Amino acid sequence: MSVNPNIAEVVSLMGESSRAAILTSLMDGRFHTAGELAYMAAIKPQTASFHLAKLVEAGCVIVEKHGRFRYYQLANQEIANILETLLSVAPPPRVNSLMQSSQLKAIRNARTCYDHLAGSLGVGLTESMVGAGYLEKEEKEFKVTSKGEQFFADFGIDIAAVRKKRRSFSRACLDWSERHHHLAGALGEELATRLFELEWIVRLPKTRAVKITEKGRLGFREYFHLSI
């Protein structure tokens, strides 16, 4: 009898199509009701509740009850990392309608990867900062240079405070749609948070895609030399 953790059980749990759709929807890092997740996964609310119960039991998802509603969220960053890795090796989705095509385009353009930015925007920002000498790419992470320390400070991000967080500081995350690395970890989270605060990007409803505002287009061009 094997004494190793049961990988097959976890793979089987994530491998069911409806549960996989729910988990992918939760990659926006936010809390959602079962009804919202049912809509995003294109399944019935009762079916979503059944799958969510299994995901909570397995520790993949957490749930909080507020009033008569239950809100679900991915359990932690580690689960998000596993899902992003699986997405990077998964075959591309089949597109059967104009709506699906539009949704896929929005997701590929700019989205949240749990708590940081991904898609062409996330990769573009990262490569821009590497090109400007703010970041240096190492094997599994990005190193912030002295020039980068000043850049982030001027941009309103306290690097010293970010380093104190009990998690990876500046992990290199493989982007499933771009097939290049983008900035993740605590620094990636802070950068995304700052961009939301500045209203350079805004969340789109019922999807983890984000929209770049006109203010954002000007800001990305001025601060990151990135034309979007």
PyMOL commands that set and color helices and strands:
alter all, ss='L'
color gray80, all
select helices_A, chain A and resi 7-15+17-28+34-41+45-57+77-89+98-109+119-131+146-154+159-163+185-197+214-224
alter helices_A, ss='H'
color red, helices_A
select strands_A, chain A and resi 61-66+69-74+111-113+116-118+135-137+142-144+172-174+181-183+201-203+210-212
alter strands_A, ss='S'
color yellow, strands_A
deselect
rebuild
show_as cartoon
